[in-house]
Amino acid sequence: MDEAASAQTADPVEDAKQASEPSESEDDEDKDVEEQAASAQPADPVEDAPKDEPLQQTALVNEEDLATARRLQKVAINQLETAQQAVDTLQKVWLQELEARGNTEEAKEAEAKLKEAEAKVNKAEQKYKEAQQKYEEAQAKVQAGPAQDLLAIPDSTGHSASDLLAIKDRLQQLLSRNLHAEPNDADYVNHEDTSKAFLSEVSTMLEHFKTSRRLNKADSPLLEYATMSGAGKTRWGFHVERLLKAELPDCAILRVGLNFNGGSGGGDADRTEAVHLLSTQNFSDQQTMACLLFARGLLQCSPDAVRHFAAWLRGLTTPDVLDALFESAPEADTRILVVHLDELAMLLKETRLGFTDKNLKEFVNNLADYNCGQRPLGLVVPVITHTSPVIWDPETTTIPLKRMNLGPFSFAESLKFFQGINVTDLDSLLAISACGGHAALLVEMRKFMGRKSGGLGPLITCSRLDLHRKSVKAMGMSKQECISLLKAILLQQVVLEDKIRRYSQKGLLFLEDDDGRYRVSVPYPCLLNLLEVLDRPGRFENLRWTGNTPAKSRWRTKAFEALCAIRIAIEMKDFPYDSPRDPNTVATTFVREKKSCVCLAKNQNEAGVDAIGVDGGTMILLQCKYPEMDSTAQDWKEVEQFMNFTAKTGVEWAKKAGCNQIRAIFATGRAPRNYTSTRPTELEVDGVHISYTVYAKTENRKDCAIRAMPISTWIPSSVMCF
């Protein structure tokens, strides 16, 4: 026998069993506590107490219930700890037997005892969960106070709308009012296109509803808005009520807000109570939705304020609660209820709930289903907002889901955030444009300008951008993943949902639905955060304004040049954007290494180009003109000079690099003038084919000899700082 085996006790399994099992005195003590706790359970105060019993007596009974539940909880914890200790001990014995003597009878016996102990752990865990649930319910009763007696009016088998209205006022007096509040950090700026689309959808629903006083399922959609964090989704959910009141003055407009992320005040009880009711109380989707609407809508309180009425709440149905809400509304030809579900997709992150996308649609379907009942008292408009789109299961019911757009504000709309502040100077316009129509960034910028500290520098270092930067780093993107995302942004691609779903879940980008696919965009500072993921971030130094640049105008020009060069490089394989070089070095390096490259020219003023690139048999030459003023017009002589330079010096560089084509791009943020020259935009010089493209602030006349295309068709407007 080896040393390990000899070190064992004569009967290690029996010793472990004796060491791990509770003693008789310990076991008897736990049983005594359980029996005392059970005997301490009082009679049901609702059933047995006379109706005129003082409410203080009910409060005393609730305190006793809590003390009993606390003792049971302690017993369950002790039993769980004891069972776990047994597992730990027996596991050590089993492993020792295996290592010392192999799979002997003793090892098999130890394994059997281990499995028995593990079963006891599972049983103890279940008892602990039950004890914990009873403790939470008892604690909720104590916190709620004497309101319980009022809910004893109807039974638990069902509650009509009249039952709910009968207790509504009395409960509101006893329960604290708690509703989600609209953020008021700035005056609301309306999304005009988004508003038109929303009103069009509701008008269609209303037209069908007025015809037959009910809807077919195909005409009762769920309206989903999914886009970037901070884009204004929460405020949009409040604004739709104002839109409908202004558009439909003859209708009574109501709103109930459920926030599953805990934002905008009101706490996070909507999510926690939904999880509690679904997983712990085993409520159905409809019962859970009914409880949330009952609390936030009818009682105007937090859902956890009525948690201890679980048996009573089980009798609620969504149609009855919605009927009660409509009956409590002012008289009108038609009553419309907006139910705003903010960050609904947070339920998918609740692991103990085990929600899938299919479950999520079932959870909200009953809102739209109400419109299709026999006699709906009004029209329900479900508005769902969350950061990431959900892959809804269309087979759940025939209730359709319409993905609506809540994209970035246009530049004209962005200016409305700055009412009362002079923003006509170029620095202010630059900073506002850099916000990319992002609501939260625009609000931040207004604060900066109100403190006379506005500008791109404070914006790039603000807390909102710091959160975005941390989220980008937390993604752990590879180089190829980052390049793929940058391509979707800079090339303004329409991509499938699965390509960007991972990034949208973190709130990293704007999403705009395009017939079932998505366009994605980000503000300028967020683009910088994405570029920093790539290797050698120093090559992007011209894009970041630190406040230490000698001349702002020089920084603007360099940043614009770098942005245009990056736009060229993102079209190529592996994004070959590099640090500045002179054109001759680019040509000779390409001949030697045969690797694509795009970079700023070291001496662009002397060379006549701002950036140069090579890719296969094509050389790319770029000249940029940043506007000194918002109204600056582009002098076409500069365009002609660039074309002349390309035809002469550019052809020499191309031949040196072994290229037989030149793609010459003139990019300007200035407004174009009409050009009357007959110079061709396609020509061949000394065996090198040259094509010219001009991008300007706006398009020029179609009959011009050289067409200027809007630069926003080449570079996304959200990342252009002018």
N, C-alpha and C positions, 0 to 999 in steps of 0.2 A: 504494500500500500504506500502511495507517495505521500509527501508532506502535506499537500493540500487536503488529501482525503483524511489523513490522520488528525488533522486539525478540526474536523467536523465533530459534533456531539454524537452521542450514541444514536439518537433519533432526532435529526435536525428538523424534520417535518413536524413532529409532535411538539418540539420545543418552540418552533415558530408559531404553531397554532395556539399554544398556551400564552405566548408573549403577545400575540396580536388580538386575541379575543378579550372583550371586556370582562372584568371580574363580576361575580354575582352581585356584589355591593353596588358597583357602578351601574349594572344593568337595572337593578331594582330601583336605583335612584332616578334613572331616566323614566322608568315606567311610572313611578310615583308622580313625577312632574307632569307626564302626559295625562294620567288619570285626574290629577288635580285641575289641569287646564281644561280637560273635557267636562268635568263636573262644574267648572266655573262658567260654562257657556250659558248665558242668560236666555230666557224666553224671548221670542221675536217681539220687540217693542211695538212694531207696527200692528201685529196681529193681536197681541194680548193686552196692550195698554189701553185704558179707556181713552176716548177721543179728547177728553178735557184734561188729561194728565199734563202737568207742567212740562214745558220743553226742557227745563233744567234736568228733569229725571232722565229724559232721552240722552242728554249730553253725558250724564253720569254712567249710564249703561254703555255708551260708546267708549268711554274711558276704560271701563272694565274689560270690554272686548279687546281693546288695544293691549292691555296688560297681559291678558290671556294669550293673545297671538304672539306677543313678544317672548313669553315663556316657551311656547311651542317652537318658535323659531330657534331659540337657544338649544333646545333638545335636539332638533334636526341637525343643527350645525355640529353638535358634539358627536352625534351618531355618524355623520358623514366623515368627520375627521378620524374617528376610530376605525371605520371601515377602510379608509384610505391608508392608514398606518398598517393595517393588516396586509393590504395588497403590497405595499412597499417591502414589508418584512418577508413575505412569502416569495416575492419575486427574487430577492437576494438569495434565499435558500435554494430555489429552483436553479438559478444560474450557477451557484456553487456546486450543486450536485452534478450538473451537466459538465462543468469544467473538470471536476475531480474524478468522477466515475462514469461519465457518459450517461446514456439514456437508460438508467437502471430502473428497477421498480420504485426505489426511493425517489428518483427524479420524476417519474410518472405520477407518484402520489403527491409530490410537491406541486406539480403542474395542475393536478385536479383540485387541490386546495386553493391554488391561486385563482383558478376560474371561479370557484365558489365564492372567494372573497371579492372578486371583481363584480359578480352578480349582486353581492351585498352593497357594493359601492353604488351601482346603478339604482338599486332600490332606495338607498339613502339619499341619493341625489334627487329622486322623484319626490320623496317625502320633504326634502328641503324646499323644492320648488313650490309644493303645495302650502307649506308653512309660510314661505315668503309671500305668496299671493294673499293668504289670509291676513298677514301682517299689513301689507300695503292697503288692502281694503279697509281694515280697521282704522288704520292711520288716516285714510281719506275721509272716513266718517267723522272722526274727531275734528279734522280740519274744516269740514263742511258745516259743522254745527247743526242746529235744529231744523234745517231745511228738509230733512228726510221725511218728516211727518206730512209735509205738503204733497209729496209725490205718492202718497199712499192712496190718493183719490181713485185713479183708474187701476185696473188689475194689470198683470204682466202679459196677458194674452194678446193685447192689441190696444192701440190708442188712436182714436179718431182725431181729426183736425180740431173738432170742438173741444175734446178732452185737453189737447195741448194748449189751446187758447185760454181754457178755463184756469190753468195754473201758471200761465206765462207771466202775468203781471206780478203775482205774489212771489214767484221765484226770482224775478228780476230785482225785487226790492231786497232780497236776502243775499243774492250772489253778487260779487263784485263785477262791474262791467269791464270787459276785457276784449277789445277788438284790435285787429292789426291796423296800424295807422299808415297813411301815405307818407313816404319820406318828403320832407319839406325843405331840403337843402337848396332848392332853386325853384323858380317859377317853371311850371310845366311847359315844355315846348312840344307842339303837336307834330307827330309823324303824318304828313299829309297823305302820302300814298297808302300807308298802312291804315289810316283812318277811313279812307275811301273804300278800301277792300273790305274792311270789317263791316262798315255800314251796308255795303252791297250784300254781304252774306246775311246779315240780320234782316234786311228788307225782303230778301227772297224768302226767308223762313216765315216772316210775319205775313207776307202775302198769302202763302199757302195756309197758314194757321187761320187767318181771317175767313178764308173760303169755307173750311170744314170744321173749324175749332179744334183741330188736331192735325198732326203731321204723320206722313208715312216715314218709316225709318230712314229711307234714303234721303229725306229732306230735313233730317234732324242731326246735323253734324256736330262733332267735337272740333273745336277750333284750337289748334296747337301752334304756339309760338316758341321756337327754340333758337337761341342765339347766344352771343358772347356774354360772359359775366360782366355786369356793369353797363349793359346796353340799354337799360330802362324797362326791363320786363315787368318788374313789380309795379312801377308807376303806371305802366300801360294798363295793368289790370284794374287800377283805380280810375284811369281816365276814360275807359270805355263806358262807364256809367254816365259821365258828363256828356260824352258824345251822343249817347242815345237820348238823354234828356233834351239836348238841343235839337236833335234831328226829329224826335218823335214826341212833341209836346202833349199830344192827346193820350199818350200811354203813361201808365204808372211804372216807373223804373225802380227796381230794387237791386241790391248787390249783397252777396255774401262772399267773404274772402277766407280761404283756407291756405295757410302758408306752411309748407312741409320742410322749410329750411330754418324756421324760427326767426326770420328777419322781420323788419318793419314793425317792431313791437309785438305785443301779444304773446310772446313766448313761443316755445317749440312744442306745445301740447298737441297741436294738430297731428304731427307725425308720431309722437310718443303714444298718444291715445289710440291712433289708428293701429299701431303695432300691438298695443296691449289688447285691444278688443279683438283683433283678428287672430293673434297667436295664443294669448292667455285665456280669453273668454270664449274663443271659438265662434265669434260673431261672423255672420256672412258679410260679403262685400256690401250688400244693400243695407244691412243693419248698421254696419260701421259708418257708411256715408250718412245714414239717417241721424246717427248720434252726433256727428260733427256738425251737420246742418242745424240740428236742434239746439246745440250749444252756441255756436257762433252766429247763427242766423236768428233763431227765435228768442233765445235767452240773452244773446249778446254777451256771453261769458266764455271763459276758457273751458275746453272740453274736460280737463281734469277736475274741474269743480263739481262735476256730477259723476265722477268715476264710480263712487260707492253705490250708485243706483243700478248696478249692472243688471240685476234681475228685471228691474222695471224697464231699463233701456232696451232690453232684448225684445220688447214688444213694439218698438218703433219700426216703421217702414219709411222708405224714402218718399213714396207718393203722399203719405199722410203728413209728413213734415213739410213737404213742398206745398200741399194744400193749405196748411196752416199759415205758411209764409205769405201765400197769395191772398188769403182771407184777411190777413192783418194789414194789407196794403191799401192805399186810398182807392176810392171808386174810380174806375176808368174803363174805357171801351176795351182795352187790352192791357194786361199786366205782364211785364217782362222782368225776369229775374236773371241777372248775370251771376253765375257761380265761378269765381276766379280761383283756380287751383295753382298756386305758385310753387315752383320747384317740385312738382308731383313726382318726378323721377327719383327723388331722394328715397322713396320707399324701396326702390330696387337695391339700395345699399344696406338695407336692414337684413342682415344674414339670418337672424332667427325667424324672420317672417317668410323667407324663401320665395319672395315675389318674383315672378317672371314678367316679361312684357305683356304676355297674354293676360295674366292676373291684373296688371295695371289697367288694361282696357276694360276688363270686366268690372273693375272698381268704379270707373267713371261712366260706364255705359248707362247705368240706371238714371243718370241725370238727363241724358238725351232721350232715353226710353219714356220718360214721363210725358214728353210732348206727344207720344204716340198712343197714350192710354185712351180709355173710353171718353172721359170728360176732364181733361186737364183744365185747371182754373187759370192758367197763364202759360206763357212761353218761357222755357228755360234755355239760356244761352251759356253753355259751358266754355269757359276760356281757360286753356291750359298753358302755362308758361314754365319753361325750364331751360337750363343751359344746354343740355344735349338732347337731340331728337331721340325718340324711343322707337324701336322697331315694333310697331303695333301689330297684333295678330288680326288680320282682316276677317278671319273666319269665325271670330268670337260671336259676332252678330252682324247684321247688315247695317249697323250704325256706322256711317262713314267718318273718317278722320280727315280733316282738311288742314294741311300744313300752310300756315300763314307766314308772311314775312314781316320781321321787325328788325330791319337792317340798320346800318349807320345813318345818321342824319346827313342830309346834303349840306354843302358849305353855306348855302343861303339860310337853311334852317339852323345851322350851328351858330350863326351870327345872332340869332334871337336869344341865345343864352346870355348875351352881353348887353341887354337893354340897359340904358343909362350909363354905359361906359364907352368912352371914345376908343374905337378899335379901327380907325381908318388908316393908321400908319402901317407900313409894311411889316415891322416887327410883330405887331399884334396879329395881323392877318396870317403871318407865317406860323405863329404859335397856335392860333385857332385851327388852321388847316392841319397842323401836325396832330391834332386830337383825332383826326380821321372820322369825325362824326360820332365818336364814342361818348355817350351821355355822361358817364362818371368822370371822364377826363375833361370834358367841357366844364363840368361843375367845378372841378379842381382848378382849371385855368381861370375861371371867373374869380375864385377866391384869391388866386395869385395876383390877378390884375387889380382886384379891390384893395390889395395891400401894396400896390405899386411894385410888385415883384414878379410880374408876369413874364413869360418867355419860355423858350424851348428848354433851357437849362433846368429850371425848377420842375417843368413837366416830366422830363426824363428821370428825375430823381424822386418824384413824388411817391407816396406810399402805395397808391393804386398800381403804378408800374413796377414797384418792388415786389408786390404780390404776384404780378404776372411773371416777373423774372424768376421768382422762386418756383412757380408752377411749371415753367418751361424746364428748369433744371431738374425738377422732381420727375419729369417724364422719362428722363434717361434715354433720350432719342439718340439713335446712331446717326452717323453722317448722312447715310443714304435716306433715312427717314426724314431728316431735317430738310435735305435737298428736295425731296418729293413734296413736302409741305410748302416749301418756298416756291416751287414751280406752280403749284395750284394757286398760290396767292398772286405772284408776279405775272404769271401768264393768264390770269383771270379765267382759269379753267372751270368747267362744269364737271364736278366729280361725283362719284357714287358715295353714298353715305358711309359705307364700311371703310372707305379710304381716309375719312376725316373724323370718324366717330370717336376714336381714342382721344383726339385732341379737343374735340368739342366737349367731351365729358369733363375736362378740366377748365373749360371756359376760356380757352386760349384764342378763339377767333370768332368773327362774325359768320353767321350762316344765313344764306338766302335761298329759299327753295326755288328750283327751276325745273318744274315738271317732274318731280320725283328725284331729282339730283340736286346738287348744291353748288352754289358759288361761295367762295370763302374770301375773307379779307381781314386785314388788321390795320390799326393805326400805325403811323410811322415809328413811334418809340417801341411798339410791340414787335415790329419787324426787326429792330436792332436787337431785341432780346433773343429772337430766333437765330439771328446771324451769329450771336456770341456762342451758340452751341457748337459751331463748326471750329475746326482747328485753325490755328494762326489768326486769332481775332484781331491782331494788330493791323491786318490788311484792310479792316473796315474803319480805321480811326477817323477818316474824313467825314464819316456820317454822324459822329457823336459831337454835339455841341457841349463843351465843358465850361464855357464862360471865360476861358483864358485865351481864346483865339484873338489875335491882334485886331482883326477887322471882321465885323459880323458879315459884311457883304462878301468878303473873301470866303468865309466859311460856307455861306449859302451856295456860292458858285461851286466850291469843291464838293459839297455834299450832293448837289444836283448832278454833277459830273459822275460821281461815284455811283449814285443810284441808277443812272442810265447805263453805266458800264456793267453793273451787277445784273441789270435786266437783260443785257446781251449774253452774259456768261451763263445765266440760268437756263438758257435754251440748249446749252452744250452738255455733253456727257460729263458727269462728276463735277459740275460747276467749277471750271478752272479759273476762277478770279484770283488775281495775284497782286502783289505789291507793285508800285509804279516802276516802269522801265522805259528806256528810250526805244523808239521804233526800230532802230537798227538791231538792238539786242534782241528784241522780240523776234525779228525775222531770222537772225542767225541761229538763235536757240531752237526755233521751230525746225529749221533745216537739220539740225543736229539730233534733236530728241523726238521730233514728230509728235509732240504733245500739244493739244489745244491750249490756248491761253487768252485771257482778256485782262487788261490792266490799264490804269491811268498812265498817260504819257508823262515822263519826268519834266520835260520842257515843252509843254503843249503850246505855249504862246509862240515859241520859235518854230515848232514843228508844224503848226497849223491844225493839229487835231488834239482833242482832249483825252481820248482813249483809243487803244488799238487792240485788235484781237486777231487770232488766226485759228481756223478750224477746218481741217481737211484742205481742200484746194481753194478756200475762200479767206480773204483778208477783210476784217471789219474796221472801218474808220468812223470815229464819232466826234462830232463837234457839238458843244452845248452852249446855250445862251440863257443865263438866268435873268429874270426881269428885275431891274432896279426899282421899278415902281409897278403897282398893280395895273396901270393903264399903258405900260410900255408896249409899243408896236415893234415888230421885227423888221429891220431894214433888209430888204432882199439883196442888197449888194453883198452882205456878209454870206448869204447863202451861195451866191454866185462865186465869191472868192473861195469858199470851201470846195465847190465843184471844180474850179480851176486847179486848186491845189491837189485834189484827188487825181485828176487826169494827168498831172505831171509827177509830183513827188510820190503820191500814193501808188502809182503804177510801178515806180522804181522799187519801192518797198515790197510790193506784191511779188515782183519777179525775183527779188532777192530771197524771199521766203518760199519760192517755188509755187506761188498761187496764180491761178488763171482767172480769178474772179475777185471783184471788190464790192462789198456791200457798204455803201456810204450813207450814214445817218446824220441828219441835222436835227437836233432836238432843242426846242425852245419853249420857255414858259410865257413868251410874249405873244401878243395877238398878231396874226398874220396880215400882211397887206396883199392886195391883189397884184399878181406878177404877170407882166406882159411879154417876157422873153420867150423866144422860141427854142431855147436850149432843150435838148432831149433829156429825159430822165433815164434812158437806157442807151448806152453806147459802148463801143469797143475801141480801146486805145492800145496799140502795140501788142495785140494778141491777148489783152486782158479785158474781160467784160465788166463794165461798171454799171451798177444800178443805184439810183439816188432815192432816198425817202426823207421827207420832211414832216416832222411832228411839231405842231404849234399849240398854243393855248386853245384855239378854236379852229374849226374848219374854214378854209377860204372858199371863194366862189368856184363852182364846178367847171366853169369855162376858163379857169386860169391855166396857163401853160404848165406850171409846176404846182401840183396839188399839195396842200398842207392838211394832214390828217390830225384830228384832235389827239393831243398827247395822252389823254385819259384812256384812249383805246390801246395804248402801248404800255403805259405805266398806270397802275391803279390809282385813282384819285385819292384814296384813303392814305397813301404813303407819300404823296407829293406835297411838299411844304410851300405851296404858293396858291 
